[in-house]
Amino acid sequence: MCVESDGCEIEGCSSSDEVHTLSGRMSPGLKSNPDLHPCKPGQKFRAALLRCRSPTAAAGILSFGNVLNYMDRYTVAVFICSFMVAAPIFGYLGDRFNRKVILSCGIFFWSIVTLSSSFISKEYYWLFVLSRGLVGIGESSYSSISPTIIGDLFTNNSRTMMLSVFYLAIPLGSGLGYILGSTAKEAAGDWHWALRVSPLLGITAGTLILLFVPEPKRGSADKLGGRIKTRTSWFCDMKALAKNRSYVFSSLASSAVSFATGAFGMWIPLYLFRAQVVQKTAEVCTKEICSSKDSLIFGAITCVTGLLGVVIGAATTRMCRQRTERADPLVCAVSMLGSAIFICLIFVVAKKSIIGAYVCIFIGETLLFLNWAITADILMFVVIPTRRATAVAFQSFTSHLLGDAGSPYLIGLISDALQESYATSVLWQFLSLGYALMLCPFVIVLGGMFFLATALFFLDDREKAEKQLSQLAQQAASVKVKTE
């Protein structure tokens, strides 16, 4: 027999079964409770759903939603300003209210707005701009809150693995976004069709979140679920995060990654096309809709390297933790510095060999994507559960503000400034864009330095977080004793 959390009796279960509820487990000894009564049909359905809410299933559903998040973002670029403004707000809400309800509302909102925006004509371009801004608001709710649920469902190596699967969505969704956008534009002759696929999948993901993703107690994976009742003010949270050196340095390092990926996503396909024009294997495109071959190849490489990156990153971190407790930031630092080398080589070999450039992109991106999940895991270690959503939100805010919100435009400005003197030269158009993109490996090296700085303070900040978490739990326990 199983017992659902509202105290009704559920038929068809063995008496030895352990009972799973939203807040934990109940002893099968509860079957002798005289207050139990047969379940109504609706209660049986709800109890069946509860049994399906395993942590692994929840992580899989959240990862699926994150793929759609980034796929939609890179189908037509979201206006990052609205995303950045909304992220801190959702971070605050995510630390204080039901997280899966906020997630579901966010994903339903951005799916409906995205679908609606696909029917806006050119005459109402301002309305399209507004709609994409609203999509940014919906997506920020998902990016800010989802990792904290996974952080409360898993711990240690299991958490690293699940966060790796979740953050696989960044390269996978981005790559699928490039492919979807390019394919839909060529197949239908209208890029608006690219905005009519992801919304249907988004509504499916939102429904799955409502039905199958639990709302774990904050800190439950740290064996403190249900005991942390006290919450600090938003000002106190921000003050603590500003003093957390590991959090600050890892956020700056994450900004460096975002800077490079944003610039690459915008300019690398064009750079490789110009390289082929210089090699005389392709002709200058004068049509409104040009070949999307390079975008498709780059998207496919991004998907594959994302998969390899997160798997290699999780496995490497797992092994290195056996040798040093600073493994997480050190693995990130080494991968960033290695990535910078191969990204530099792209601009050396592209003029002579496109295949050689793709090989360098493959290795460089694989090393760059190693740190996505590990960075989130660092945050989980050094920030207490009751302010993790705020921490994720402001890390996202910082990454976009200092990263992909401006990097594509900065690279474009530098390239345009360099080619002013020889605007009609095909070779100089290629070289000027390459020189501008050379800024990226230098920013990546800077990010590697920030990860090394994170490694210096990681153990101290982790210990402080553990002590503070223990103190909060003790305070909550003492309050409970007094009230009893």
N, C-alpha and C positions, 0 to 999 in steps of 0.2 A: 504493500500500500504506500502511496505517496501523499504528502500533505502540501497543498499549495499555500502561499503566504497569507491568504485571508482566512485560513483555518478550516477549509472544507475538505472533505474526504474524496480522494480520487480513486476510482475503481480500476482494476486491471493491472496493479503493480505488485511486485513481490514485497513481502513484509521486511525483507532485508535491505531494500533499496534505501540509499541515502537521498535525502531530500535536498533539491537545489532551489533556492529562492533568489530574488534580486539582491538581497543583502547578505547572502551566505548560504549555509547549510543547516538543516534541522535534523535532529536525531529521529530515527524511525520509531523511537519509543513514544513519540507523540500520538501513535495510533490508538493508544488507550485513553486518550482524552475524551471524556464523555460529551464535551461541547461540539465535537466534530459532527458534521452532517453531510449527506450526499451532495455532490456537486451538481449544479445546474448545467445544462449544455454549454452555455457561454463560458462558464468557469472552467469546464473541461478543456475547451479550446484554448483558453488563456494559459492553463497549466501546460498544455502540450507545447505552446509557443515558448514557455519558460524553459522547458527541457531542451529546446533547440538553441537556446542562447548560450552557446559555449564561447569561451574567449577566442578560440581559433576562428570560429565562424564570424564572430564580431569583427576581428581584425581583417578577415577577408572581405567582408562587406564594406568596411571603412576604406580599405585599399582600392576597391572597385570604384567607390565614389570619388576618391582622390585622382584616379586615372581620368575620370570624366571631367573633374575640375581642371586639370592641366590640358586635357584635350580641347576643351572648349576655349580655354585661355589662348591657346596657340593656333586655333582655327582662324580667328580674327582677334588681334591683340586687344586685351582688356585695358582700359585706362587705369593705370596703376594708382593714380591719385585717390580714387574712390576706395580702392582696396586698402591703401595705407591708412586712410582716415577711419575706415570702419573697423580695421583689425583691433586696435586698442579697446574699442567699445565692446566687441565680442569677447575679447580676452577678459574684461571685467565681468561680463555676464556669465562666461563659461566657468568662472571660479565660484559662482554664487547660485546658479540656477541649473535646472535640468538640462544636461548637455545634449542628449540625443534629440530632444524636442527642438532645440536651437539648430542643430545640424539638419534635421529634416526640413524645417521651415526654410533654412538657407538654400538647400539644394532644390526644393520645390520652387522657390522664388527665382533663382537664377535660371532654372530650366524653362519656366514660363516666359520670363523676359527674353531669353535667348531665342526661343521659338517665335515670339511676337516680333522681335527685331528683324527676323529674316523676311518679313513682308513689308518693311518700310522702303519706300521708293527714294530715288535720288533727290527729289524735290524736298524731302523732309530729312535731310542729312543730319540736321541738328538733333532731331528726335532719335536717330540711330546712335549718335554720340552719347546722348543721355541714357539710352537703354544699355549701352555697353558699360557705362559708368555704374548703373544699377547692378549689372552682372558682377562687377567687381565687389560690390557690397555683399552680395550673396555668397560669393566664393570666399571672401575673407572669413565668414563665419565658420566655414568648413576647415580651412587651413589652420585657424587659430585653436580649434577645440578638439578635433579628431585625435591628434597625437596624445592628448592628456588622457583620453579614455583608454587607449592602448597602454599608456604608462601605469594606469590603475588596474589593468588586467594581467600584466606580466611583470617580471622583474629579472635583473641580471642578464644572462645570455639569451634567455627566451625573449626578453623585451628587445634586445638588440636585433634578434632575428625578425621579430614581428614589425619593428620599426623599419627594418630594411625592406621588407615586403611593401609596407605602406609608402615609403619614400621612393620605391621603384616607380611609383606613379609619376614622379616628376619627369624623368627622361622618357618613360613609356608613353605617358599622356602627351607630352610635348611632341614626340616623334609621330604619334598617331594623329595629332592635330595638324602637323605639316602635311602628312599623307592625305588626310581627309580633306583639308582645304584645297590642296593641289588637284586631287582626283576629282572632287565634286566640281571644281571650277572648269576643268577640261571636259568632263563628261556632260555636264548640263549647260556649259557656256555661261554660267552665272554662279558667282561665289556664294550667293545667298543660300544655296542648297546645302552648303557645308554647315550652316547653322540649324538645320532641321533634323539632324541625326542624333547629336548628343542630348538634346532635351528629353527625348523619349527614354533614353537610357538613364538620364538623371532622375526622372520621376520613378523609374523602377528602383534605383538605388535608394531614394528617399523612403520609399515604402518598405524596403528590406530593413533599413535602419530602424524605422518605427517598430517593426515586428520582431526582429531578431537580435538587435544590438542592446545589451543590458546597460543600465546606468550604474556603474560600480561606485561604491563609496570612495571618496577621495582618500588616497593612501591605503586602500585595501590590499594592494600588492605588497605593501611594506608591513603587512601583518597588523595594521592599525585601523582597518576598515570599521567604520561606524563609531570610532571613539573620538575622532577629531571633530569637535563641534564649534570650536572657537575660530573666528576669522578676523584677520587684520584689515585695516582700512586700505583703500586703494593707494593713498599717499604713502602709507607705511610699506606696502608691497613694492612700489616704485623705488623708494629709498633703499630698500634691501637689495633689489636687483641692481641698482646703480653701484652698490658697494661690493657686489659679487663679481670678483675679477675674472673668474673662469667664464661666467655668463657674458660679461662685456667683451672679452677678447674673442670668444667663440662666435659671438654675434657679428663682430667686425670681420672675422674670417669668413663667415657665411655670406657677408656682403660682397666679399671679393669673388666668391664662387658665382653669386648671382650676377655680378658685373660681367664676368666672362661669358656665362651661358646666355645672358640677354643679348650681348653684342654678337656672339656667334650665331645665335638663332636668326638674327636679322640679316647679317652680312656674309656669312661663310658661303651659302649657296651662290650668291652673286659673285663673290670673289673667285670661286672655282669656275664659274661660267666665263668670267673675264680671262682667267688663266687659259681656258680652252680657246678663246678667241685669239689670244696672243700666240698660242701654239698652232693656230690655224686649223684646229679640228672642229671649230664651230664658227658660225657667222654672227655678226652683231645683230641683235633682235630689234626690229623696228615696229613690230606688231604690238597691239594692245595686250594680247595674251600670248606670252612666250612659253617656251618649253619648261616644264616643271621637273625635268629629269634630275637635276642637281638637288632640288628640294626633297624629292622622293628618296634619293640615295642618302642624303644627310639625315632625313627623318628615320630611315631604316637603321643607319649607323647609331643614331641617338638611342633608339629602342634597345638594340643589342648591347651597346656599351653600358646603358643604364642597368640592364639585367646583370651583366658581368660585374659591374662596379659594386652594386649593393651586395651581391653574393660574396665576392672576394673581400669586400670591406668587412662584412659580418664574420666571415671565417678567419680573416687575419686578426681582427680584434680579439676574437675568442682565443686564438692561440697565444697572442701577445700578452693577454691578461694573466697567463700562467707565469710569465716572467717579470712583468712590471705592472703595478697598479695604475701607472700613467699611460697605459696602452692606448686608450681612446684618443686623446689629443695628439699623441705621437704618431699614430697611424695616419691621422688626418694631415699632419704636417708633412710627413714623408711623401704621401700621395700627391699633395699639392705641389711640392717642389719638383717631383718627378713629372707631373703633368705639364708644368711650365716649360720643361726642356722639349718635350715632344710638340707642344703647341708652337714653340719658336721654330721648330723644324718644318712646320707646315709652310711657312713663308719662304723657307729656303728652297724646298723641293718643288713647290707648286708650279713654278715657271717651266720646269723641265718635265715633270711627271705628275699627272693627276692621280694616278694610282698610288704613287708615293705619298701624295698629300692626304689621300683618304686613309692610308695606313697610319700616318701620324695623327690624324684626327681620331681614329679608332683608339689608339693607345692613350692619347692625351685625354680624351673624354672618359675612358674607363677609369683612369687614375683620378680624374676630377670628381666623378660620381661616387667614388669610394666613401666620401665623407658625409653624404646627405643624412643617412640614418644615424651615423655615429655622432654627428653634431647634436641631433635631437636627444640621443641617449646621454650625452654629456649634460644637457639641460636637465634631464630627469634626475641625474645623480646630484646635482648641485642646487636644485631649487625644490622647495618643499611642495607637496601636492596641492595645497590650497592656493598657491599662486602660480601654478604651472601654465594655466591658460593665458594669464596676463604675460608671463615670460615668453611663451611661444608667439603671442600676438605682437609684442614689441620687437622680438627678434625678426619676425616677418616684416614689420614696419621698417626696421633698420636696413634689412637686406634689400628691400625694394627701393628705399630712399637713396641709399648709397650705391645700389647695384643696378638692376635692370630697368629702373625707372628712367635713368639718364644715360646709361652706357651706349645704347644704340644710336642715340642722337649725338652724343659726344664723338663717337667714331665717325659718324656721317659728317659732322662739322669739320673734323680734322682732315678727312679725306677730301672734302670739297675745297678746303683751304689749300691743300697741297697741289691739287690738280688745276687750280685757277690759271696758272701760267701756260699749261699745255692741255687745255680742255678738250681738244679734238684728237689728242694722241691716245690710241687704244692701249698702248703699252703703259703710258703714264696713268691712265685710269686704273689699270690693274695694280701698278706699283703703289700708287697713292693710297688705295684701299688697304693694301698689305701693310704699308707703313703705319697707317692708323690702327689697324688691328694688332700691331705689335705692342700696343699698350696693354693688351690683355694678359700676356704672360708676366709682365712686370707686376700687375695687380695681383695675379695668382701667387707670385713669390711673396708679396706682402701678406697675403692671406696665410701662407705657410708660416710666416714669422708670427702672426697672431696665434696660430695653433700652438706653436712652441711656447709662447707666453702663457697660453692656457694650461699647458702641461706643468708649468712652474707652480701654479696655484691650485691645480685640480684637487689634490688630496686634501689640502686645508679647507677648501670650500665644500667638498663632499662631507668632511667630518662636521663642519658647522651645520650643514643641512640636516644631517642625521641627529645631531644634538638638539636642534631646534624642533625637529619632528617629535622626538622623544618628550621634550618639555611640553609641547602642545597636547600630546596624548595624556600625559600625567595631569595636566591642568583640567582636561576634559573629564578624566576619571575622578578627580577630587570633587569637581562640581557635581557629578552624578551621585557620589556618596553623600554629599551634603543635602541634596534634594530628597534622597531617600530617607 
